[in-house]
Amino acid sequence: MILARRREQYSAIEEYRHRPLIVYATSTRPNVPAQMAGDAVREFIDQIEAVATAEKNVDVLVHSTGGDALTAWKLMSILRERFDGVAVLVPFMAFSAATLFALGADEIIMHPHASLGPIDPQIVIPQPGGSPRQFAYEDVGAFLRFLQTDVKVTEQVHVSPVIEKLFSVVDPVHVGAAKRASELSSSVGERLLLMHMSGSEEKGKARQIAENLNKSFFAHGDAVSRKRAIELQLKIANEDNELSKLIWNVYLGLESYMDFRRPFHPLQHYLADPNGAVALQPPAPVVIPPNAPPGVAQAVWNGVANQAVQNLAGQTAVEVEYSLVNAVVESVRVASEYRTNGKLIAFRNMNGEVQISATDTQAGWQAVQ
């Protein structure tokens, strides 16, 4: 959906809420990674500067699976410096760091389809073979509790070898980093809640709410529904059917523009291009009569092999361009997007297998009109 149409939807929410709206979405399209990151802060500053000085309240619609906890803190901090009241609108998903960001709002407006998520940070470490391993500090604690309560291993003489085995798989430094990340998440969550939980009784709840979101879930992807968020004592706004429709329309516009429902498969994208499809057409099969003399058959195969080598040597690679939207920060006033442009090259090797490579030629934020 084009920006002009999306802006009509943003305007409808602004008219209904009587306050400016900023939209921040990171890609949830399969195979198009995107996270909340510090480079979005500058884009938010442009949005804040574009809002009339008389405006004292603001809405921020967020769609993201998360990212950097400190980015969530920084974004909410600069909003709080400028506005007296901040509301976060969640049409579908605001997980991890996006949940952290929402904690700093005076109210969280969740669509019935929306979900928040735990704020337990995930650590990714490279394995000897090159593949990444993701874990959280709570995983380490769960393992130790398993030893003590389930396996009943309590004596130090038996515990020590198990711990040694654990640290042979996960570097102790990484465990320490996971611990610090967990503590940071709880701390940032509490600080964000304290931005609006100013009463003496509320201050006491802030730490507990942050700890619950960090430590009381069994999986990082465990969705927090609207009802569950209320049970966790988050400031969830009352249901508003008309506003829910407006919020969902905005999400559908983002879903269409950023292709959330269509995975990006490089080979499929390459074959969708006519020139790419022709370049990867398999050669016609070679048919040799079963009664052909061995010398003749060998000569045919030698000719085929020589022709294949000549074709590969003289082959000009067909490049197919791609363009992916990783994130947007936009409103009726200004708009920018993080877009990645690149080229795909594919060919068949002598065994008939397809090899494909992608090269990003340009990536970064750019203004959109």
N, C-alpha and C positions, 0 to 999 in steps of 0.2 A: 504494500500500500504506500502510495507516494506521501511525501512529507506534508503537502498541503491538506490532504485528507486527514492525516493523523493530527494535524494542528486543529482541525475542526473539532475533533474528539477532545483534545486538550482544552479547547475553549469552552466546550460544553461542561466539563468538570469545573472549570474556573467560575463559570456563571452560576453553577449550582452551589458551589462552596464559598463564593465571594472572596477568593484569595488566589494568588498565583500558584501555578503548578509547574514543577520540574520533573522530567521523566529520565530515569537512569536505568538502562537495561544492558546486561551483558549476555552474550550468546549462550543459549542452551541448545543450539543445533548440534546433533551428534557429529563428532569429528571436527568441530570448530571450537577449539578451546578458548575460553575467555574468563577472566576473573576481575573482581573489584580490585583495582590497583591504584597506586599513587598518582599515575599520570592522569587520572580522571579529576583530580583536585582542581587543576587549572581550568578544566572545562566547567566545573561547578562555579568557580569564581566569575567566569563570564556570564553564567546564568544569574548569579546574585547581583552583579553589576547592572544587568539589564532590567531588574525589577524596580519599579518606581519606589522612591524613598519613603513614600507615605504608607506603603504596605508593611504591616507589622507581623503578619503571619504567612506561612507558606506550606504547601503540600509537596511531598516528594513521592512519586510513584516509583517503586523499585521492583525489578525482576532480575534475579541473579542467583546462582548457586553458591556465591560467596567469593572469598579471596583473602585479602590482607586485613587483619584485624585493626591495624593502626590506620589503614585507609578509612575504615568505617568511623573510627574515632575522629580523624582529621576532618572528614566531610561533615559530620554532625557538629563538630566544634565551630567550623566557619559558618554554618547555618545559624547556630545559636548566637554567634557574635552579632549577626545582622538582624535576626528575627526574634520576636518575643515568643511566638508559638510555632511549633513544627509538628506536622502530622505526616505519618508515613502510610502510603496506600499500597497494599499488596494484592495484585490481581490473581497471581498463580503461585509463584514460589519466591521465597526470600530466605535462603538457607545460610548457615554458617556466618560469615562476616556480614552478610546482608541482614541476618537476624540481629547481630550486634548493632548494626546501624539503626535498625528499627527500635531498639531498646532506648535510644536517646530521644525518641519522639514523645510528645505529650499524649498522643493517642495513636494507636495502630488500627487502621481501617482494613480489615481483611474481607475479601470476597469469599463467599461460601466455598469456592474451589481452592482457596489459597492455603498455603502451608508455610510455616516457619520451620526452623530446624535447630538442633543442638549447636552449641558454640564450642564444642571440643575441637581443638585444632588438630589437623592431620599433618604428620611429618612424612616426607618422601625422601628415601635414601636410596642411592644406587647400589645394586648388588654386583658381585664379582663378574657375573655374566653380562652386565650392562642393563638388565631389566630393573625397573624401580620397585621399591617396596614401600607401601604406605602403612603407617600405624599411628596410633595416638598413645599418649602417656597412660590413659586408662586401660589400654590393652596390656601394658606391663603389669599394672596393678591387678588386673583380672587374672593374669597368669599366676601371680604370687598367691592370690586368694585361692585359686584352684589347687595349688600345692598344699596349702594349709588346711582348707576345709573339705576338699573332695578326696585328694590323695592321702591326706593326713601325714604329710611329710613335715615334721616340725623340728627334728633334731638337727643341730648345726652340721654334723658330720654328713648328713644326707642332703641338706639344703645347699651347701657350698658347691658340690659338683653340678647341681642343677643350675645354679646361678652362673657358674662358669660356662656351662653350655649355652645359656641364654645370651651371655655377652660374646660368645663366639659367633652368634648369628646377628646380633645387634650391637653395634659399637656403644660402649658406655657413654661416650660423648653425645651420641644421638639420643640416648635415653635422657640425659641431662637437658638437651635442647628441647625434647618433648615436654619435660617437666616445666621448664621455663615458659614454653609456649602455652601450656595449660594455665599456669599462674597468670600469664599476661591476659589471656582470654577472660578469666574471671575478673581480673582487675579492670580491664577496659569495659566489660559488661556492667560492673558496679558503677564506674565513673559515669557511663552513659545514662544509667538509670537515675543517678543522683542529679542529673541535669534538670529533672522535673520532679523527683521525689524529695521534696525539701522538708516535709514535716518530720518531726522527731520519730514518730512511729514508722513512717515510710522509709526513713534512712536505715532503720534496722532491717527492713525487708530487702533492701537493694542487694546486699551481699548474698543473702540466701537465694534470691531469684537467679542471680548470676551463677551461683554454684550449682543450682538445680539444672540450669540449662547446659552447664558444662559437664556435670558428672552423673546425672541421674538417667542417662539414656544408654541403651545397649548397642546402638549403632549410630554412626554419624549421619546416615541418611534417613533416620527415623523422623517422619513428618510430624510436625506439631500443628494440628488442626486448630480452627478457631476456638472450639470448645475447650481443647486441651490448653491452649494459650491462656484462656480465662482462668482455668484451674491453676495454672502456674503464676497467677496474679499479675499478668501483663495487662497493660492498659488498652484493652481491646474495645473499640467503639461499638455501640449498639448497631444492630443490623439496620440497613437502609436499602431497601430494594431498588429504588431509583438510582442511587449512587452505585450500587453493585453493577447495574446494567452499564452505566457509563464507564466504570473501571474495566469491566470485561471487554467492552468495545475497544478500549485503548490497547488491552493485551492482544486482542485479535489483530489489530493493526500492526503491532510489533511482530507478532508471530508470522504474519504474512510477509512483511518486509525483510525480516532477518531469517526467514526459512526455518523456523524452529522444528517443523514437523518433517523436514526432508533431509536425511543424513547426507553429508558431503562425502562421496566416494570418488577419489581421484580417477580411478579407471572408468567408472561409469560416466563421469563428467567428460573424460577424454573421448570415449566412444560416442557420446551424444553430439560431438562435433563431426560434421561430414568428412572433413579432411582427416581427422583422427581415426575415424572408423575405417576409411580406405587404407590408411597407413598400416593398420593392424590386421588387415585381411590375411587369413592363412593361405599359404601357397596351395595350389591344386595338388591332390595326392598323386604319387607316382605309382603306376600300375605296371608290373612286370609279369609276363605270362609265366605260369608255374613251370612250364617245360623249357624255359629259356636256358641256354648253356650258361654255366657259371661265369665264364669269361665275359659274356654279353651283359649279364646281370651286374657284374662288378663294374663294367665300363659305364653302365647307366648310373649307378650310384656315385661313381667318381664324378660324372658330369653334373649330377644334381648338387653334390657337395661343392664343386668348383663354382657353379652358378650362384649358390647361396653365399659363398664368400665374396664373390664379386658384387652381389646385391648389397651385402652389408657394407662393403667398402665404399660403394658409391651412393649409399642411401643418405638422403637429407632428412634430418629429424623434423617431424611435424610438431610444432609448438601449439598448444591449446591454452589460452589464457583463462584464469579464474579470478574471481573477485568475491571476497567474503566480508560480511559485516560482523565485527567482533563485539562492538559496544556502541551505544548511542547515549548522548546526553542532550536533551532537546526540550523545547517549550514553544509557545506561540511567539516568543520574542527572538531567540537565537537557537541554533542547532548545530551540533557537531557529531561526528561519528568516527570510530576507529575502524578503518578498513584495511584489509590485507589483499594486495594484488600479486599475482604471480603467474608462472607458466608451468605447464605439465609437458613432459617429454616421455614418450613410450615407444617401445619397439619389441619385436619378437627376436629372440636369440636363435641360434642354430638348432636348438632343441624344440623350438616352437613356443617356448614359454614367454609370457609378456612381462617385461620389466618397465617400471614407470618411476619417474622421479619428479618431485615438485620443488620449485625454486621460488621463494618469495622475492619479488622485485621491489616492492614498496609496501610499507606498513606504518601506520600512525594516525593520529587524530587530524581531521580536516573539517573545516567549516562547510555546512550544507545550507543551501538556499532553498 
